[in-house]
C-alpha cells in the first residue's frame, strides 16, 4: 500500500484485531482511551490538590504505594494513537487545521457542540467503566452481551439525536 492513500477498511480492521490480541498477550488486558484520560485528570488534579487527590476514593488508587498515574500502558497507547494519527494524516496529505461544519452553524457553535458532546461522552465512558473502544471493540470481540447492548444503544442514540441537530449539517 502506498503512502498518500487511505487504508481499505478490511485490512485496517484486521490490524485492529491483531492490535487487540497483542494488547491481551502483552499487557493482559484490552485497549481503550478513557482510562488514559482518567489518569491524565488524576495527574493534573494531584498537581493542584495533592492531599485531596490521594485521599479520593476514585483517584487515590492511581497514587497507591508511590505509583505514578501516567506510568500505565493505556497512556502510552493513547500517545501512540495520537502520534500515529498525526503521521497518517501527514503522509496522506490530509493534515490541516479546520473546523468541519454545515452551512447553518458557525465554527464557534460547532466547537461548543463538540466540547459539550465530548464532556457528555467522557462522563458516560467513566460511568459505563469504558469508552467505545474498550466497550465496543474489546467487549464486542469477547462477545459480551453488555458490550453489544452498548453498541446498539450508541447507534440508536446517535440516530435519535441526529434528528435534533440535522439542521446544523444540511
C-alpha positions in Angstrom: 0.0 0.0 0.0 1.5 3.3 -1.0 1.6 6.4 1.2 -0.9 9.1 0.4 -4.0 6.9 0.3 -6.4 5.8 2.9 -6.4 2.2 4.0 -9.2 0.0 2.9 -11.5 -1.0 5.9 -10.9 -4.7 5.8 -7.1 -4.7 6.3 -7.5 -1.8 8.8 -10.0 -3.9 10.8 -7.7 -6.9 10.7 -4.8 -4.8 12.1 -7.1 -3.5 14.8 -8.0 -7.1 15.7 -4.3 -8.0 15.8 -3.6 -5.0 18.0 -6.3 -6.1 20.4 -4.9 -9.6 20.6 -1.4 -8.3 21.2 -2.7 -6.0 24.0 -4.2 -9.1 25.7 -1.0 -11.1 25.2 1.5 -8.3 26.2 -0.5 -6.3 28.8 -3.1 -8.8 29.9 -6.0 -6.5 29.2 -7.7 -4.8 26.3 -7.4 -1.4 24.7 -9.3 1.8 25.5 -8.7 5.5 25.7 -10.9 6.7 28.6 -8.5 5.1 31.1 -5.7 7.2 29.9 -7.8 10.4 30.1 -8.8 9.5 33.7 -5.1 9.0 34.6 -4.3 12.4 33.0 -7.0 14.1 35.0 -5.8 12.4 38.2 -2.2 13.6 37.5 -3.4 17.2 36.8 -5.7 17.2 39.9 -2.8 15.8 42.0 -0.7 18.8 40.9 -3.3 21.2 42.1 -4.7 19.3 45.2 -2.3 16.5 46.2 -3.8 15.5 49.5 -7.4 15.6 48.3 -6.5 13.5 45.3 -4.5 10.9 47.2 -7.4 10.6 49.7 -10.0 10.4 47.0 -11.8 7.0 46.6 -11.8 7.4 42.9 -8.3 8.9 42.1 -6.4 7.7 45.2 -5.7 4.2 43.7 -3.6 5.8 41.0 -1.1 7.0 43.7 -1.1 3.9 45.9 2.4 2.9 47.1 4.1 5.8 45.3 2.7 4.9 41.8 2.6 7.5 39.1 -0.8 7.6 37.2 0.8 8.2 33.8 3.0 5.1 34.1 0.5 2.7 32.5 0.2 1.2 29.1 -3.1 2.9 28.3 -1.3 6.3 28.5 1.4 5.1 26.1 -1.4 3.6 23.9 -3.1 7.0 23.7 0.1 8.8 22.9 0.9 6.3 20.2 -2.6 6.7 18.8 -2.2 10.5 18.6 1.3 10.2 17.0 0.0 7.6 14.6 -3.0 9.7 13.6 -0.8 12.7 13.0 1.7 10.7 10.9 -1.1 9.1 8.9 -2.8 12.4 8.2 0.6 14.0 7.3 1.6 11.1 5.0 -1.7 11.0 3.2 -1.6 14.7 2.5 -4.7 15.4 4.6 -3.1 17.2 7.6 -4.8 20.5 8.1 -6.4 22.6 10.9 -10.0 23.1 10.1 -13.5 23.0 11.7 -15.8 20.8 9.7 -19.3 22.1 9.9 -22.5 22.5 7.9 -23.6 25.7 6.3 -26.0 26.6 9.1 -23.7 26.7 12.0 -20.7 28.9 12.9 -17.3 27.5 13.7 -17.7 28.7 17.3 -21.0 26.9 17.8 -19.7 23.8 16.2 -16.7 23.8 18.6 -19.1 24.4 21.5 -21.3 21.5 20.5 -18.2 19.3 20.1 -17.0 20.3 23.5 -20.4 19.5 25.1 -20.6 16.2 23.3 -17.0 15.3 24.4 -17.8 16.1 28.1 -21.0 14.1 28.0 -19.2 11.2 26.3 -16.3 11.3 28.7 -18.6 11.3 31.7 -20.6 8.4 30.2 -17.5 6.4 29.4 -16.4 6.6 33.0 -19.9 5.8 34.3 -20.0 2.8 32.0 -16.5 1.8 33.0 -15.2 2.0 29.5 -15.2 4.1 26.3 -16.4 3.0 22.9 -13.1 1.3 22.0 -13.0 -0.5 25.3 -16.7 -1.4 25.4 -17.2 -1.9 21.7 -14.0 -3.3 20.4 -12.8 -5.4 23.3 -16.2 -6.3 24.8 -17.7 -6.9 21.3 -14.7 -9.2 20.4 -15.3 -11.1 23.7 -19.0 -11.5 22.7 -20.0 -9.7 25.9 -23.8 -9.1 25.9 -23.3 -5.8 27.7 -20.9 -4.6 25.0 -23.4 -5.5 22.2 -26.2 -3.8 24.1 -23.9 -0.8 24.5 -23.0 -0.7 20.8 -26.7 -1.0 19.7 -27.5 1.8 22.2 -24.8 4.0 20.7 -26.1 3.6 17.2 -29.8 4.0 18.2 -28.9 7.0 20.4 -26.9 8.6 17.6 -29.7 8.1 15.1 -32.3 9.6 17.5 -30.1 12.6 18.4 -29.3 13.2 14.7 -32.8 14.4 14.2 -32.3 17.3 16.6 -29.0 18.5 15.1 -29.7 17.7 11.5 -30.3 21.4 10.5 -26.8 22.2 11.6 -25.4 20.0 8.8 -27.9 20.3 5.9 
